[in-house]
Amino acid sequence: MRIAISSDHGGNNLRREIIRLLVEMEVEFVDLGPDTDESVDYPDYAAPVANGVASGNFDRGILICGTGIGMSIAANKVKGIRCALVHDVFSAKATRQHNDSNMLAMGERVIGFGHAREIVATWIKTPFEGGRHECRIEKLMELED
């Protein structure tokens, strides 16, 4: 699995913590920044991750901003993206099992580092259940057309 990760200035600290987790889990990843703690515009950092996942260059993407809201909205503008805004472990598991989410958004100002690590680890490890959920994913994708 190859993951792209990015944040805006409001998510830099949590992004760095999640990168440490990815290293510990031995997950291949690409950090798409930013390289500054100065204010940046979240769509500029969400788009490369979402486009990379949609094109197949990455299997999944992780986005972090202050709340996770702006990043998730930006990512979901890209065709083929199912970005879930998640701040609890149950939802991280459910969004993989039922929604086959290919991107995860979180908010640094909303959750602590330890909890965020649990969320990401759960999201990475949980497979899509398929079955009755497959036709629902197909219907979601039809909405893009």
MIDREN-659484 format. One record per atom (N, C-alpha, C): x, y, z; residue in one letter. Coordinates in steps of 0.05 Angstrom, whole numbers, plus 5000, padded with zeros to 4 digits. Each point is the difference from the previous one (the first is absolute). Layout:
<pts>
XYZA;...
</pts>
This chain:
<pts>
501749765000M;498350245000M;501850255000M;499250194983R;501550254998R;498150235007R;500750165019I;498350215010I;501350274996I;498450194991A;500950284999A;498850155024A;501650175012I;499050155023I;500750304997I;498250175009S;500450284998S;498450145022S;500550265004S;498550165019S;500150294991S;498750165016D;500550294998D;501450075025D;500450265005H;501550095023H;498749915026H;497349985000G;498549925024G;500349705007G;501249854982G;500349715004G;502849904999G;501950184999N;502849924997N;501049825023N;499450075024N;501049845023N;498949725000N;497449984995L;498849734999L;501049854975L;500450134978R;501149874976R;502749875007R;501750155014R;502649895008R;499849765018R;498050005018E;499549785017E;499049754985E;498350054981I;499049784983I;502249884982I;501850174991I;502349904985I;501649825017I;500450075026R;501549825018R;498649735002R;497350005001L;498549765002L;500449834974L;499850134977L;500349864975L;502849864998L;502050145010V;502749895001V;500049755018V;498850025024E;499949785019E;498549764988E;497850064984M;498449794988M;501349894975M;502250124991E;501349934975E;498250024976E;498450225000V;498350064977V;501450204982V;500049944974E;501350184981E;498350254997E;501250235001F;498650254999F;501650214986F;498650214990V;501250234989V;498850245015V;501750175011D;499250245014D;499950234981D;497650114995L;499750224981L;499850275014L;501050025024G;500350255013G;497650115014G;500250255008P;501950214991P;502649995016P;502050134990D;502650025012D;500350245018D;497750135006T;500050245016T;497849995021T;500450155021D;497850035020D;498550264995D;500750154979E;498650244993E;497249924989E;498250195001S;497349954990S;500049924970S;498649794993V;499749914972V;497049944995V;499349974975D;497249954993D;499649704997D;498249895016Y;499649715000Y;499349874973Y;498550144982P;499549864974P;502649954984P;502050175004D;502649964986D;501449745009D;499449915024Y;501349765011Y;498249754999Y;497450054999A;498149774997A;500049904971A;500150184981A;499849924972A;502149804990A;502650055006P;502049814990P;499649715012P;499149995025V;499649745012V;497649874987V;497850144998A;497549894988A;500549924971A;501350174985N;500649934972N;501849764998N;501949985018G;501849775000G;498649745006G;498150015019V;498449765006V;498149944977V;498650204989A;498149954978A;501449894976A;502550084995S;501449904976S;501349735005S;500149905025G;501249755006G;502950015007G;501250245001N;502850035009N;500349935029N;497950045015F;499949925029F;497649835005F;500249825019D;497749835007D;498050155017D;501150165018R;498350165019R;501450265006R;498450185012G;501150265008G;499050085028G;501750155013I;499350115027I;500450304999I;498050155009L;500150295000L;499350105028L;501550215008I;499650115027I;500050304999I;498050125012C;499950295004C;499150065028C;499250245006G;499150065027G;497649835009G;498049984983T;497649845006T;499749754983T;501450004977G;499649784981G;497850064980G;498450205006I;497650064983I;500950104972I;501650215000G;500850114974G;501449804983G;501849855011M;501549804985M;498149794988M;498149915016S;498249794991S;498250114977S;499050255003I;498450114979I;501650034974I;502550105002A;501750034977A;500549734986A;500749805016A;500649734988A;497649884986A;497750035012N;497649884988N;499050144975N;501350224992K;499450134975K;501349844976K;501949835007V;501449854979V;498649744994V;499449954975K;498649764991K;501549755009K;498649815013G;501249755008G;500950005029G;499750235014I;500950025027I;497649965019I;500549845021R;498249965022R;501550075025R;500150255007C;501550095023C;498150035024C;500749865021A;498450005025A;501450175021A;498450185011L;501050165023L;499449845025L;502149925014V;499849815022V;501450115025V;498749985023H;501250075025H;499549795022H;499349754991D;499749785019D;500749744986D;500849805016V;501049754990V;497749844986V;497650015012F;497749854988F;499550094972F;500050274996S;499450104973S;502349944981S;502549995009A;502249934983A;499749724990A;499149825017K;499649724992K;497649984981K;497850135007A;497549994984A;500450124972A;501550224998T;500350124974T;501749834981T;501649845011R;501549814983R;498249764993R;498749895020Q;498449764996Q;497650054981Q;498750225004H;497450054986H;500350204977H;501850195002N;500150214979N;502549984983N;501849815006D;502549974985D;501450274996D;500050165022S;501350264998S;502949974992S;500850184981N;502749994991N;501750235010N;498650185015M;501450225013M;498850055027M;501750095018L;499350065028L;500850285006L;498150155012A;500650275009A;499650025030A;501750155013M;499850045029M;500750285007M;499250095024G;500650275009G;501850005024G;502350134998E;501950025021E;498850145025E;498350194996R;498850155022R;497649865012R;499449764990V;497649865009V;500849755017V;502249874992I;500749755014I;503050005008I;500649845020G;502749985010G;501649814982G;502650015004F;501949844983F;499649705004F;499749915025G;499749725005G;497549894987G;497850145003H;497549914987H;500250004970H;501350214989A;500450014971A;501649774990A;502049925015R;501649764992R;498349754999R;498349975019E;498249765001E;498150014976E;499050244993I;498250034977I;501449924975I;502450104995V;501449954976V;500849704998V;500949895022A;500849714999A;497549834994A;497850065012T;497549854994T;499250044971T;500050244991W;499250064972W;501849854980W;502649995005I;501949864982I;499549705000I;499549895024K;499849715003K;497349884992K;498050174999T;497349894995T;499449974970T;499249764992P;499349964972P;497150084994P;499450044974F;497350044991F;498549745000F;497649995011E;498549755002E;498849914974E;499650184981G;498849934975G;497149915004G;499149804986G;497349895003G;497950214996G;498150035018R;497850184998R;500950294997R;502550065008H;501050274999H;500950084972H;500749804983E;501050064974E;498150164982E;497449935001C;498150144983C;499650295011C;500450045025R;499850275011R;502350174991R;502349894999I;502450154990I;499650064971I;498949814985E;499550054971E;498050234997E;498050015017K;498050224999K;501350275007K;501949995019L;501450255007L;501650104975L;501349814987M;501750084977M;498350104977M;497549894997E;498250104979E;499250295005E;500050095024L;499350275007L;502050204988L;502449904994E;502150174989E;499650064970E;498449834987D;499650034971D;497950194993D;
</pts>
